[in-house]
Amino acid sequence: MIPGAFEYLRPETLKEAIQLLQENREEAVLLAGGHSLLPILKARLAQPGILIDISRIPGLKGIGREEEALLIGGMTTHHEIKSAPEVAELCPILAEAASQIGDVQVRNRGTIGGSLAHADPSADYPAVLIALDAEFVVTGPEGARSCRAENFFEGPFDTAMEETEILTSIIVPAPRRKIGGAYCKTAQQASGFAVCGVAAAIVLGAGGEVEFASVGVTGVSASPYRAVEVESALSGQPPSAENIEAAANRVTDDIEPIEDLYGSAEFRSHLTRVWTKRALERAVQMVDS
């Protein structure tokens, strides 16, 4: 299909992009990598009057490392995240998730900021970034502010961003101790989106007990979420097969799994328990290796 007519604008600075959003907030949408937006435009599920292309604004792309954090520009592509040595060293679970997004074409053009701002409930990044306690920096007319990943997603295709704000960077805390992590998912065969995706991060104490556990889940409910019941069940316990399975069985406590053509609520609940168990087991193995 062919998109409806729109005016195409390409600002050269972040300030100019935000000003254009302010001036045209009722009819403007942002274009980053385009892999979320263009199919919607072609299907005419959205018909904006103005398209603001932010793909060439300096400073919105790249991966940097500070002493206590990994900094990722919102316009950084999935391929760049998958391939960056800094990500592989500090957050291998993020590189693992990026490698599972879509196909080669999608990874080469799609951006992390565009994916997060689109907030598809089956996207891969949210589970990982929630588990890693990442922060998102959004910039608008009043300047920049940060939002924790677990508070950013408010519903299907809905975020805590204002209409005139742009997601400019992602901050992932660097682990101060050895941490194990894994991302496991069942993918939709046509798109690669997650029918269920689970990210787990584990730190073990000196006695081998679970000192820290964090679990993020995507594709299962209307919004990605942090499985705090799983984390609480594992905290202070030895990471035995029995304890991991018992904790994994709580991953959908207080959650209403969605139903769609990819699976029933019962199927998704079962699948989530299976992937949570496997993600936790792999995370523990990484710590021990």
C-alpha positions as CSV (number, residue, x, y, z in Angstrom):
1,M,0.0,0.0,0.0
2,I,1.0,3.6,-0.4
3,P,1.1,6.1,2.6
4,G,-1.1,9.1,2.6
5,A,0.4,12.5,1.7
6,F,2.6,14.2,4.3
7,E,5.2,17.0,4.6
8,Y,8.7,15.7,5.1
9,L,11.0,17.7,7.4
10,R,14.6,16.9,8.4
11,P,15.9,19.1,11.2
12,E,19.7,19.5,11.6
13,T,19.7,19.9,15.4
14,L,17.9,18.4,18.4
15,K,16.7,21.9,19.4
16,E,15.1,22.3,15.9
17,A,13.4,18.9,16.1
18,I,11.9,19.7,19.4
19,Q,10.7,23.1,18.2
20,L,9.1,21.4,15.2
21,L,7.3,19.0,17.5
22,Q,6.0,21.9,19.6
23,E,4.7,23.8,16.5
24,N,3.1,20.7,15.0
25,R,2.2,18.5,17.9
26,E,-1.3,17.6,16.6
27,E,-0.1,16.2,13.2
28,A,3.7,15.4,13.4
29,V,5.4,12.1,14.0
30,L,9.1,11.3,14.4
31,L,11.0,9.1,11.9
32,A,14.1,7.3,13.4
33,G,15.0,4.0,11.7
34,G,11.5,3.7,10.2
35,H,10.9,0.0,10.7
36,S,8.1,0.6,13.2
37,L,6.6,3.6,11.5
38,L,6.7,2.9,7.8
39,P,4.5,-0.3,7.9
40,I,1.9,1.7,9.9
41,L,2.0,4.5,7.3
42,K,1.7,2.1,4.4
43,A,-1.3,0.4,6.0
44,R,-2.7,3.9,6.7
45,L,-3.2,3.0,10.3
46,A,-1.7,6.4,10.9
47,Q,-1.8,9.4,8.5
48,P,0.3,12.2,10.0
49,G,0.4,15.5,8.2
50,I,4.1,16.0,9.0
51,L,7.0,13.5,9.2
52,I,10.1,14.8,11.2
53,D,13.2,12.8,10.3
54,I,15.7,12.8,13.2
55,S,18.0,10.2,11.7
56,R,20.8,12.6,10.9
57,I,20.9,14.8,13.9
58,P,24.5,14.8,15.4
59,G,25.0,13.4,18.8
60,L,22.0,11.1,18.9
61,K,24.0,8.0,17.8
62,G,26.8,6.0,19.3
63,I,27.9,4.0,22.3
64,G,30.1,5.3,25.0
65,R,31.5,4.0,28.3
66,E,31.8,5.8,31.6
67,E,33.2,4.4,34.8
68,E,29.8,3.3,36.1
69,A,27.6,3.2,33.0
70,L,27.1,2.3,29.3
71,L,25.7,5.2,27.3
72,I,23.8,4.5,24.1
73,G,22.4,7.1,21.8
74,G,18.8,6.8,20.8
75,M,19.7,6.6,17.1
76,T,22.1,3.7,17.6
77,T,21.1,0.7,15.4
78,H,20.5,-2.8,16.6
79,H,23.5,-4.0,14.6
80,E,25.7,-1.5,16.3
81,I,24.6,-2.6,19.7
82,K,25.0,-6.3,18.7
83,S,28.5,-5.7,17.5
84,A,29.9,-3.2,20.0
85,P,32.8,-4.4,22.2
86,E,31.6,-2.2,25.0
87,V,28.2,-3.9,25.0
88,A,29.7,-7.3,24.8
89,E,31.9,-6.6,27.8
90,L,29.5,-4.8,30.1
91,C,26.0,-5.9,29.0
92,P,26.3,-9.1,26.9
93,I,22.6,-9.8,27.5
94,L,21.8,-6.6,25.6
95,A,23.9,-7.7,22.6
96,E,22.1,-11.1,22.8
97,A,18.7,-9.4,22.6
98,A,19.8,-7.1,19.7
99,S,21.0,-10.1,17.7
100,Q,17.5,-11.6,17.9
101,I,15.6,-8.5,16.6
102,G,14.0,-9.0,13.2
103,D,16.4,-9.8,10.4
104,V,19.6,-8.3,9.0
105,Q,17.8,-5.4,7.2
106,V,15.9,-4.5,10.4
107,R,19.0,-4.6,12.5
108,N,20.9,-2.5,10.1
109,R,18.3,0.3,10.0
110,G,16.2,0.0,13.1
111,T,17.2,2.0,16.2
112,I,17.0,1.4,19.9
113,G,15.4,4.7,20.6
114,G,12.8,4.3,17.9
115,S,11.9,0.8,19.1
116,L,11.6,1.9,22.8
117,A,9.5,5.0,21.9
118,H,7.2,2.9,19.7
119,A,6.6,0.7,22.8
120,D,5.4,-2.4,21.0
121,P,4.4,-4.8,23.9
122,S,6.2,-7.6,22.1
123,A,9.5,-5.8,21.5
124,D,12.8,-7.3,22.8
125,Y,14.7,-4.4,24.4
126,P,12.2,-3.6,27.2
127,A,12.6,-6.9,29.1
128,V,16.4,-6.6,29.0
129,L,16.6,-2.9,30.0
130,I,14.1,-3.4,32.8
131,A,16.2,-6.3,34.1
132,L,19.3,-4.2,33.9
133,D,17.6,-1.2,35.7
134,A,18.4,1.1,32.8
135,E,17.4,4.7,32.6
136,F,16.0,6.5,29.5
137,V,16.9,10.1,28.9
138,V,14.1,12.1,27.1
139,T,14.6,15.7,26.0
140,G,11.9,18.3,25.4
141,P,11.3,22.0,25.6
142,E,12.1,22.0,29.3
143,G,15.4,20.2,28.9
144,A,16.4,16.6,29.6
145,R,14.9,14.3,32.2
146,S,15.4,10.6,33.0
147,C,12.9,7.8,33.5
148,R,13.6,4.3,34.8
149,A,12.9,1.6,32.2
150,E,10.3,-0.2,34.4
151,N,8.3,3.1,34.7
152,F,8.6,4.1,31.0
153,F,6.1,1.7,29.4
154,E,2.5,2.6,30.3
155,G,0.6,0.4,27.9
156,P,0.5,-0.9,24.3
157,F,2.3,1.8,22.2
158,D,2.2,4.2,25.1
159,T,5.1,5.6,27.2
160,A,5.8,8.2,29.8
161,M,7.1,10.6,27.2
162,E,5.3,13.8,26.4
163,E,4.3,14.7,22.8
164,T,7.1,17.1,22.5
165,E,9.9,14.9,23.9
166,I,12.4,12.8,22.1
167,L,14.2,9.7,23.6
168,T,17.8,10.8,23.2
169,S,19.8,8.2,25.1
170,I,19.8,5.1,27.3
171,I,22.0,4.7,30.4
172,V,22.8,1.1,31.5
173,P,24.5,0.8,34.9
174,A,27.8,-1.1,34.7
175,P,27.8,-4.1,37.1
176,R,30.3,-3.6,40.0
177,R,30.4,-7.4,40.5
178,K,30.3,-10.4,38.2
179,I,26.8,-10.7,36.9
180,G,25.2,-13.5,34.8
181,G,22.5,-12.7,32.4
182,A,20.4,-14.3,29.6
183,Y,17.6,-13.4,27.3
184,C,15.3,-16.2,26.1
185,K,12.3,-15.9,23.8
186,T,9.8,-17.5,21.5
187,A,9.6,-15.4,18.4
188,Q,6.8,-14.7,16.0
189,Q,8.0,-16.4,12.8
190,A,7.0,-13.6,10.4
191,S,8.3,-10.6,12.3
192,G,10.7,-11.9,15.0
193,F,8.7,-10.1,17.7
194,A,8.5,-11.9,21.0
195,V,5.5,-14.1,21.8
196,C,7.3,-14.3,25.1
197,G,10.7,-12.9,26.0
198,V,12.4,-13.2,29.4
199,A,15.6,-11.5,30.5
200,A,17.3,-12.5,33.7
201,A,20.3,-11.1,35.6
202,I,21.9,-12.8,38.6
203,V,24.6,-11.9,41.1
204,L,25.7,-14.6,43.6
205,G,27.0,-13.9,47.1
206,A,30.2,-15.2,48.7
207,G,28.4,-18.3,50.0
208,G,26.8,-19.1,46.6
209,E,23.4,-17.7,47.5
210,V,21.5,-15.4,45.2
211,E,22.4,-11.9,46.3
212,F,20.6,-10.1,43.5
213,A,18.1,-11.2,40.9
214,S,16.3,-9.2,38.3
215,V,13.8,-10.5,35.7
216,G,12.1,-8.5,32.9
217,V,9.3,-9.9,30.7
218,T,8.0,-8.9,27.4
219,G,5.3,-10.1,25.0
220,V,3.1,-11.5,27.7
221,S,1.0,-8.7,29.0
222,A,-0.1,-5.3,27.7
223,S,3.2,-3.8,28.9
224,P,6.6,-5.3,29.6
225,Y,7.1,-5.8,33.3
226,R,9.5,-6.6,36.1
227,A,8.8,-10.0,37.7
228,V,9.3,-8.9,41.3
229,E,7.7,-12.1,42.7
230,V,10.4,-14.2,41.0
231,E,13.1,-11.9,42.3
232,S,11.8,-12.1,45.9
233,A,11.5,-15.9,45.8
234,L,15.1,-16.3,44.8
235,S,16.7,-13.6,47.0
236,G,19.0,-15.1,49.6
237,Q,18.4,-18.7,48.4
238,P,20.9,-21.1,46.8
239,P,20.3,-21.2,43.0
240,S,19.3,-24.9,43.0
241,A,17.1,-26.4,40.3
242,E,14.2,-26.6,42.7
243,N,14.5,-23.0,43.9
244,I,14.8,-21.7,40.3
245,E,11.7,-23.7,39.2
246,A,9.7,-22.6,42.2
247,A,10.6,-18.9,41.6
248,A,9.9,-19.2,37.8
249,N,6.4,-20.5,38.5
250,R,5.6,-17.1,40.0
251,V,6.5,-15.1,36.9
252,T,2.8,-14.4,36.0
253,D,1.6,-13.8,39.5
254,D,-0.8,-10.8,39.4
255,I,-0.4,-10.6,35.6
256,E,-3.1,-11.2,33.0
257,P,-1.4,-12.7,30.0
258,I,-2.8,-11.5,26.7
259,E,-4.5,-13.7,24.1
260,D,-4.0,-13.4,20.3
261,L,-3.4,-15.5,17.2
262,Y,0.0,-16.5,18.6
263,G,-1.4,-18.2,21.7
264,S,-3.9,-18.3,24.5
265,A,-3.4,-16.8,27.9
266,E,-2.8,-20.3,29.3
267,F,-0.1,-21.0,26.6
268,R,1.6,-17.7,27.3
269,S,1.6,-18.3,31.0
270,H,3.2,-21.7,30.6
271,L,5.7,-20.4,28.0
272,T,6.7,-17.6,30.4
273,R,7.4,-20.0,33.2
274,V,9.5,-22.2,30.9
275,W,11.6,-19.3,29.6
276,T,12.0,-17.7,33.0
277,K,13.4,-21.0,34.3
278,R,15.8,-21.3,31.4
279,A,16.9,-17.7,31.5
280,L,17.7,-18.0,35.3
281,E,19.6,-21.2,34.8
282,R,21.7,-19.7,32.0
283,A,22.4,-16.6,34.1
284,V,23.6,-18.7,37.0
285,Q,25.8,-20.7,34.7
286,M,27.4,-17.5,33.4
287,V,28.2,-16.4,37.0
288,D,29.8,-19.8,37.8
289,S,31.8,-19.9,34.5
